């Protein structure tokens, strides 16, 4: 962005030394360094935030693209033997144990339908 070489920095340092004086020069240099560090940290955090937002948007786009694939839904329907309802995406182990204890032999724990379990 700013192309400042060695001689430009030497020139700025000499002018600052003449204007400020040798007593206050170390304090001013320290303060300038702290401000420069704060600005770099701020710019770095803004870049990281932007990168995270872009990655999140890309992930959303990929997930929406994969969710719209009808072949996946057909594959899930074919494997399970019946279409999934909105609330039946996955049963937790506690729910499947309750179903088995209640006598529900739908095969949720094994992934097999009733016909497959009897064979």
Buried (B, 14 or more C-beta within 10 A) or exposed (E): EEEEEEEEEEEEEEEBEEEBEEEEBEEBEEEEEEEEEEEEEEEEEEEEEEEEEEEEEEEEEEEEEEEEEEEEEEEEEEEBBEEEEEEEEEBEEEEBEEBBEEEEEBBBBEEBBEEEEEE
